[in-house]
């Protein structure tokens, strides 16, 4: 049996984001295979066997890898459009293009989205893909392959829509599936790609899109399917005042009550946005353990509002961060969401007491892992957990005069990523991907974006 190979990282500040928020001003980590073997203050222990690499991380901060809990990779091809519209008008403007997506486009967009996140410290990403035009190819397979090739841990939230324009929904009729087709394809995706193991690189969730693009029947049956298969559930919820109005007019109740009536609250559920929630909604999420993917940049871009993150956290609701689609967050980077989550929260009623820099870091790491049901495996730096971590360079002009490295990371300019590890494998070095050619990805995504625009223009 081959001896375990060890990587030793020394002389860095460490923010573990464990239950006690343990930090070390100068410490070490020992990675053994795919897991963290040990960590602590000072230098690594002497006499470690089979050390294949030593990293002097002087001037760096080590954190858990960032966890993105909500994204729409395909939107990489439609960035910078409909820049002055609210959610419903933005969707109406962009659905005609999205309804023309095919497998090469989705694969290229996924590579662009994943590359941008990975080089900015993301080690685990969730993608909510719900647009499956007829005859478009194996879109789920394209997403899984892109994540596998780049080396990012991945949760595919296999979405669906069955409520087209003729039935009172927002998407074009040719962009939706029948209920039976959606459920059959979702089950097949779970059986093909979901890996429940501890160090799984790919998991699948059942994820009908939203109350205004999915029928009540599909919502209920999707929840039953997910629980029968033992996977998690994901959807959009309470994103805008227009959505709240839609739910009251169509269902006679607000989004949270509607979700509860369809079996969509629980510890196996997480929802994106959750901006417009009253006290009873927050209490329902806390009572049921329903998670939230907070997307501050997208919420601002679409003028959706300020989510009640401090209240959700105080109530014990699991909260992580999300990029959301890059047609409503053109940067596509999660580390900017650490800063934006803190700043936007302080514009709300809690003001300067809304969030601390360490709470913001927790949202982007342990909070995200908890939302995805992976807090036992990743999201903090602890012995036995997966070796998913980032070394941020903090000794350059942008950060060197900030004594607190966590404050520098959260409040300062985006910090350079010297190294990012997933399962102990380094996927980023010196701010560049080791697993793909970034320039080739840029060329391919630009070509596919142009192709989509041309096809959509022809109608």
C-alpha positions in Angstrom: 0.0 0.0 0.0 1.4 3.4 -1.0 2.3 5.7 1.9 0.2 8.8 2.2 1.8 11.9 0.6 2.0 15.0 2.8 2.2 18.7 1.9 3.3 21.0 4.7 2.3 24.7 4.7 4.1 27.0 7.2 4.5 30.6 8.4 1.0 31.8 7.5 -1.8 33.4 9.5 -4.7 30.9 9.7 -8.4 31.6 10.1 -9.9 28.2 10.7 -13.6 29.3 10.9 -14.2 26.3 13.3 -16.8 26.5 16.0 -14.6 28.6 18.2 -13.2 30.8 15.3 -9.7 29.7 16.2 -7.0 31.8 14.6 -3.2 31.6 14.5 -1.0 34.7 13.8 1.6 32.3 12.4 0.9 28.7 12.0 1.1 25.5 9.9 -1.1 23.0 8.1 -0.3 19.4 7.2 -2.2 17.9 4.3 -2.2 14.2 4.0 -3.7 13.0 0.8 -7.2 14.5 0.4 -7.5 15.6 4.0 -6.2 18.0 6.6 -4.1 15.9 9.0 -3.1 18.6 11.5 -2.8 22.3 12.0 -1.8 24.7 14.7 0.5 27.6 15.8 4.2 27.7 14.9 6.1 25.4 12.7 5.0 21.9 11.7 6.1 19.0 13.8 9.5 17.5 13.1 9.9 14.0 11.7 6.9 13.9 9.4 7.2 11.1 6.9 6.7 11.2 3.1 6.6 15.0 2.9 6.5 15.6 -0.9 6.2 19.4 -0.7 6.9 22.2 1.7 5.3 25.7 1.2 6.7 28.8 3.0 3.5 30.8 3.2 5.0 33.9 4.9 2.9 36.9 4.3 -0.3 34.8 3.6 -3.6 34.1 5.2 -4.9 30.5 5.0 -8.7 30.1 5.1 -11.1 27.4 4.1 -12.0 27.4 0.4 -14.9 29.6 -0.4 -18.3 27.9 -1.0 -20.6 29.3 -3.6 -24.2 28.2 -2.8 -26.1 29.7 -5.9 -25.1 30.4 -9.4 -26.4 30.1 -13.0 -23.3 29.3 -15.1 -25.0 29.6 -18.4 -25.5 33.3 -17.9 -21.7 33.9 -18.5 -22.8 34.2 -22.2 -25.3 37.1 -21.6 -23.3 39.4 -19.2 -23.8 43.1 -19.5 -27.4 43.1 -20.9 -30.6 44.6 -19.5 -28.5 46.5 -17.0 -31.3 48.8 -15.8 -34.2 46.5 -15.1 -35.8 44.8 -12.2 -36.0 41.0 -12.0 -39.2 40.3 -13.9 -38.3 42.8 -16.7 -34.8 41.4 -16.8 -36.0 37.9 -17.2 -38.5 38.8 -19.9 -35.6 40.5 -21.8 -33.2 37.6 -21.5 -35.4 34.4 -21.7 -35.6 34.6 -25.5 -31.8 34.2 -25.7 -31.5 31.6 -22.9 -34.1 29.5 -24.7 -31.6 29.0 -27.5 -28.9 27.5 -25.3 -27.2 24.2 -26.4 -24.6 21.9 -25.1 -21.5 23.6 -26.5 -22.7 27.0 -25.1 -23.5 25.6 -21.7 -20.1 23.8 -21.5 -18.2 27.0 -22.4 -20.2 29.1 -20.0 -19.6 26.7 -17.2 -15.9 26.7 -17.8 -15.9 30.5 -17.8 -17.9 30.7 -14.6 -15.9 28.1 -12.8 -12.6 29.5 -13.9 -13.4 32.9 -12.6 -14.6 31.6 -9.2 -11.7 29.2 -8.8 -9.0 31.8 -9.4 -10.8 33.9 -6.7 -10.7 31.2 -4.0 -13.9 29.2 -4.6 -13.3 25.4 -4.0 -17.0 24.3 -3.9 -19.7 25.7 -6.3 -23.4 25.1 -6.7 -25.0 25.7 -10.1 -28.8 26.1 -10.5 -29.5 25.2 -14.1 -33.1 25.2 -15.1 -33.2 26.0 -18.9 -33.4 22.9 -21.0 -34.5 23.8 -24.5 -35.8 20.9 -26.6 -33.0 19.2 -28.5 -30.2 21.1 -26.7 -28.1 18.1 -25.8 -26.7 16.8 -22.5 -26.6 20.0 -20.6 -26.2 18.4 -17.1 -23.4 16.3 -18.4 -21.7 19.4 -19.9 -21.8 21.1 -16.5 -20.5 18.1 -14.6 -17.6 17.7 -17.1 -16.6 21.3 -16.8 -16.4 21.2 -13.0 -14.5 17.9 -13.2 -12.0 19.2 -15.7 -11.3 22.4 -13.6 -11.1 20.4 -10.3 -13.8 22.3 -8.4 -16.1 20.5 -6.0 -19.6 20.8 -7.5 -23.3 20.6 -6.6 -25.5 20.5 -9.7 -29.0 21.8 -8.8 -30.9 20.2 -11.7 -33.6 22.8 -12.3 -36.9 22.7 -14.2 -39.7 25.0 -15.5 -43.1 23.9 -16.7 -45.0 27.1 -16.4 -44.7 29.0 -19.7 -46.3 32.2 -20.9 -49.5 30.6 -22.0 -50.0 29.3 -18.4 -49.2 32.6 -16.7 -45.5 32.1 -16.2 -42.6 34.2 -17.4 -40.5 31.9 -19.6 -41.3 31.4 -23.3 -43.4 28.2 -23.9 -40.6 26.6 -26.0 -38.2 26.9 -23.0 -40.2 24.8 -20.6 -40.5 21.1 -20.0 -43.6 19.0 -19.2 -43.8 17.8 -15.6 -43.1 14.2 -16.5 -40.2 15.1 -18.7 -38.7 17.3 -16.0 -39.1 14.7 -13.3 -37.7 11.8 -15.4 -34.7 13.9 -16.5 -34.0 15.0 -13.0 -34.1 11.5 -11.6 -31.8 10.3 -14.4 -29.4 13.2 -13.5 -29.3 12.1 -9.9 -28.7 8.5 -10.8 -25.9 9.3 -13.3 -24.0 12.0 -11.4 -24.8 12.1 -7.6 -22.0 10.8 -5.4 -23.0 10.7 -1.6 -19.4 9.8 -0.5 -17.5 12.0 2.0 -15.1 13.3 -0.5 -17.5 13.5 -3.5 -16.6 15.9 -6.2 -20.1 15.9 -7.7 -23.5 16.0 -6.0 -27.0 16.6 -7.4 -29.9 18.5 -5.9 -33.5 18.7 -7.2 -34.2 22.3 -8.1 -37.4 23.6 -9.8 -36.8 27.2 -10.7 -39.2 29.5 -8.9 -42.9 30.0 -8.0 -43.5 32.0 -11.1 -42.1 29.5 -13.6 -43.1 26.2 -12.0 -46.5 24.7 -11.3 -47.6 23.6 -7.8 -47.8 20.0 -9.0 -44.1 20.1 -10.1 -43.1 21.7 -6.8 -44.8 19.0 -4.8 -43.6 16.1 -6.9 -40.0 17.4 -7.0 -39.9 17.5 -3.2 -41.2 13.9 -3.1 -38.6 12.8 -5.7 -35.7 14.5 -3.9 -36.6 12.8 -0.6 -37.1 9.5 -2.2 -33.6 9.7 -3.8 -32.0 11.2 -0.6 -30.8 14.4 -2.2 -31.2 18.1 -1.3 -33.7 20.6 -2.7 -33.1 24.1 -4.0 -35.2 26.9 -5.5 -35.5 30.7 -5.6 -37.6 32.3 -2.9 -38.9 35.7 -1.8 -36.5 37.5 -4.1 -38.6 40.5 -5.0 -41.8 42.4 -4.1 -43.1 41.3 -7.5 -42.7 37.7 -6.5 -44.4 38.2 -3.2 -47.3 39.9 -5.0 -47.4 37.0 -7.6 -47.7 34.4 -4.8 -50.5 36.3 -3.1 -52.4 36.7 -6.3 -51.9 33.1 -7.6 -51.8 31.1 -4.4 -53.5 33.3 -1.8 -50.4 33.3 0.4 -46.9 34.6 0.6 -43.9 32.6 -0.7 -42.9 31.0 2.6 -46.4 29.7 3.4 -46.6 28.5 -0.2 -43.3 26.6 0.1 -44.4 25.0 3.3 -47.7 24.0 1.8 -45.8 22.2 -1.0 -43.3 20.4 1.3 -40.5 22.9 0.6 -39.2 23.8 4.0 -36.7 21.6 5.8 -33.1 20.9 6.7 -32.6 19.4 3.2 -33.7 22.6 1.5 -31.9 25.8 0.6 -33.4 28.8 -1.1 -31.7 31.6 -3.1 -32.1 35.3 -2.1 -34.9 35.4 0.6 -34.9 39.2 0.6 -38.6 39.9 1.4 -39.3 38.0 4.6 -41.2 39.1 7.6 -40.7 37.8 11.2 -43.0 34.8 10.7 -41.0 33.8 7.5 -37.7 34.0 9.4 -39.2 32.0 12.2 -40.4 29.3 9.8 -37.0 29.0 8.3 -35.4 28.7 11.7 -38.0 26.2 12.9 -37.4 23.9 9.9 -33.7 24.5 9.4 -34.2 25.7 5.8 -31.1 27.4 4.4 -30.5 30.6 2.5 -28.1 31.5 -0.3 -27.5 35.2 0.1 -26.6 37.0 -3.1 -25.9 40.6 -2.2 -24.4 41.9 -5.5 -27.2 40.4 -7.6 -29.9 41.7 -5.1 -28.4 45.2 -5.6 -27.9 44.9 -9.4 -31.6 44.0 -9.8 -32.8 46.4 -7.1 -34.4 43.5 -5.3 -33.7 44.8 -1.8 -31.6 44.1 1.3 -31.9 40.6 2.8 -32.4 40.3 6.6 -29.2 38.4 7.0 -28.5 39.6 10.6 -32.0 38.5 11.7 -31.7 35.2 9.9 -28.4 34.5 11.6 -29.7 35.5 15.0 -32.6 33.1 14.5 -30.2 30.3 13.7 -31.0 30.0 10.0 -28.2 28.5 7.9 -26.9 31.2 5.5 -24.2 31.0 2.9 -23.2 33.3 0.0 -24.0 33.0 -3.7 -22.6 34.7 -6.8 -25.9 34.3 -8.7 -25.8 34.3 -12.4 -23.3 36.6 -14.1 -26.0 38.3 -16.1 -26.9 39.9 -12.7 -23.4 39.9 -11.2 -21.0 40.4 -14.0 -17.8 39.9 -11.9 -18.8 36.3 -11.2 -16.5 36.2 -8.1 -17.5 35.1 -4.6 -14.7 36.8 -2.7 -16.2 40.2 -3.6 -19.4 38.9 -1.9 -17.7 38.8 1.5 -17.3 42.6 1.3 -20.6 43.3 -0.3 -22.5 41.1 2.2 -21.0 43.2 5.1 -21.5 46.6 3.5 -25.0 46.0 2.2 -26.1 44.6 5.6 -24.9 47.8 7.3 -27.2 49.8 5.2 -30.1 48.1 6.9 -31.6 48.7 10.3 -28.8 47.1 12.3 -26.3 49.6 10.8 -22.7 49.0 12.1 -23.8 46.0 14.2 -25.2 44.1 11.3 -22.2 41.9 10.4 -18.6 41.6 11.5 -15.7 40.7 9.2 -15.5 37.3 10.7 -19.2 36.7 10.2 -18.8 37.6 6.6 -15.9 35.1 6.2 -18.1 32.5 7.9 -20.9 33.1 5.5 -18.6 32.4 2.6 -17.0 29.3 4.0 -18.7 27.3 6.8 -22.1 28.9 6.3 -22.0 27.8 2.6 -20.9 24.3 3.4 -23.8 24.0 5.9 -26.3 25.2 3.4 -25.1 22.6 0.9 -25.1 19.9 3.6 -21.4 19.5 3.6 -20.3 21.1 6.8 -18.9 17.8 8.2 -16.6 17.6 5.2 -15.5 21.2 4.3 -16.1 24.8 5.2 -13.5 25.0 8.0 -9.9 24.1 8.6 -9.9 21.1 11.0 -8.1 17.8 11.2 -10.1 15.1 9.3 -11.8 17.5 7.0 -11.2 17.7 3.3 -8.1 19.6 2.2 -10.0 22.5 0.6 -8.2 25.7 1.4 -6.9 28.9 0.0 -3.6 30.9 0.6 -4.3 34.6 0.1 -1.4 36.9 -0.3 -1.6 39.7 2.2 1.8 41.4 2.1 1.3 43.4 -1.1 0.6 47.1 -1.4 -3.2 46.4 -1.2 -3.2 44.8 2.2 0.2 45.0 3.9 -0.7 47.9 6.3 -3.8 46.2 7.7 -2.8 44.4 10.9 -5.8 42.1 11.0 -5.6 39.8 7.9 -9.3 38.8 8.1 -10.3 42.5 8.0 -7.9 43.0 5.1 -9.4 40.0 3.2 -13.1 41.1 3.8 -12.8 44.9 3.6 -9.8 45.4 1.3 -9.3 45.0 -2.4 -9.6 41.5 -3.8 -6.6 39.6 -2.4 -4.4 37.6 -4.8 -4.8 33.8 -4.5 -1.3 32.3 -4.4 -2.6 28.8 -4.0 -6.0 27.0 -3.9 -6.4 23.3 -3.0 -9.3 21.0 -3.5 -9.0 17.5 -2.0 -5.3 18.4 -1.5 -4.8 19.0 -5.2 -3.6 22.5 -6.1 -5.8 24.0 -8.8 -4.6 27.6 -8.6 -1.1 28.9 -8.5 -0.1 32.6 -8.4 -3.6 33.7 -9.3 -3.8 31.5 -12.4 -5.5 28.2 -13.0 -3.3 25.1 -13.1 -6.1 22.9 -14.6 -7.1 24.9 -17.7 -5.9 27.5 -20.1 -7.6 30.8 -19.1 -6.9 32.5 -22.4 -8.5 29.6 -24.3 -11.5 29.7 -22.0 -11.9 33.4 -22.7 -11.7 32.9 -26.5 -14.2 30.1 -26.4 -16.7 31.9 -24.2 -16.6 34.9 -26.4 -17.2 32.9 -29.5 -20.1 31.0 -27.9 -21.6 34.3 -26.6 -21.5 35.7 -30.1 -23.1 32.5 -31.5 -25.9 32.7 -29.0 -26.5 36.4 -29.7 -26.7 35.6 -33.5 -29.1 32.7 -33.0 -31.3 34.7 -30.7 -31.4 37.6 -33.1 -32.7 35.3 -35.8 -35.5 34.2 -33.5 
